[in-house]
Amino acid sequence: MAKILVVEDEPVPRMILAKLLTRDGHEVQTATGASEAIDTARNFKPELLIADWILPDRHNGQYVAEQLRQVNPALHVLFFTGLPTHKLEKELGHLHPFRFLEKPCDFEAIRSAVNEALNGAQPSSSTN
């Protein structure tokens, strides 16, 4: 399966997502913010980044994706957000391909987005 880095500042969703992805056979590392995510990725070398859009440190999920794509341009990216995605998508044209998952979303939506990203399917703008 794949190496997945989950960046989420809320402990319960972070733990649940990591556990469910691990159960699906993925190797998962987690981080609570941008700096920790970038540090973790240096050694872990994820194939997929799943990042909350709003993070507690002064950077957001976009910053994490930009930094990790400098090292691995083929990195697949999924963002979680409760914000209107149509506004955010305009800011992210340079980061394609990426995918938004609007909060709240169920694990089947996450599983589907993960599988599509890892299998090279064209991203849809958002999944509920």
N, C-alpha and C positions, 0 to 999 in steps of 0.2 A: 504494500500500500504506500502511502505518502507520508512525508514529514510535514507536519502542520504546526505553525506557530499561532497561538490564540492570544490576542492582546485585549484584555477586558479588565477594567478596574474594579468591577463589582465581583466579590469572591464567589457568590453562589452560582451565577450564570457561567463564570469562568470554569469553575469546578465541574459543573454539569456538562458543559460543552466538551471539555477535555475528556471526561469519563466516557461520554457517548461516542466521541470520535475514536478513542482508544478501543472501545468495544467493537467498532467497525473495522479494526485492524490497522489504524493509522498510528504512527509514532507522533506524540504530541508533547510540545513544550508550551508553557504559558508565561505571560508577562503581565504586569499591572499597569504599565505605562510605556511611553515611547523610548525612553533611555534604556530601560530594562529589556525591551523588545530588541532593540538594535544590538545590545550586548549579547543577548541570548542567541541571536541569529548568526553572529560571527562564527560560533562553533557548531551550532545546530544545522545551519544551512537548509532552511525550510524550502519546500516546493510550493507551499500555499501559505499565505498570510490571511488570517481572519482577524480583523481589527475593528474594535469599537471606533466610531468616528470621533467621539469626544473622550479625551483621556485626561487624567488628573494633572499631568505635568504640562508644561507650556506648549506642547506639540499635540497634533491630532493624528488620526489614523492615516491621513494623506501623507504627512511627514514621514511616518514609519515606512509606508509603501515606497515613497521616493528614495529614501535612504537604502532600503533593501534592494530595490531594483537597480541601483548603481552597481551593486555587487553581482546581482543575478537578474538580468533583464527578462528572463523567462518566468520569473516569479508570478504565480497566480495570486490574485487579490480579491478578497471579499470584505466588504465593509458592513458593519451593523450600525444602524442609526434610527433614531426616532424623529429626525428632522425631515423636512420635505426633500426627497431625493432629486427632484427635477432641478432644484436650485444648485445642489451640490454637484450634479453631473456636469454642469457647464464649467465649473472650476477644474474638473478632472480630465479634460479631453486628452491631455498629454500622458495620462496613466493607462490608457486602454491597453489591453482589456482588463476590466475590473467589473465587479458586480456589487450591487447594494442589496442587502437584506433589511427590510424595514422591521423595526421592533414594534410590537412583539411578533415573533415568528416561531413556528413549531419546528421540532427536530426534523421532520420529514422535508420541510422546505430547505433547511440547512443541509441535510444529507444530499438532496437533489442538486443544490447549488455547488456543493463540494465536488460531487461526481462530475457535473458538467464542466466545472473549471479544470479539474484534473484530466478530463478526457478531451479537452480542447474545444468544447462546444462554444459557439458564439455567445457572449454574455447577454442576458436580458437586463434591462435597466434596474428592475427590482423584483423581488419575490415576496409574497406575503404568505 
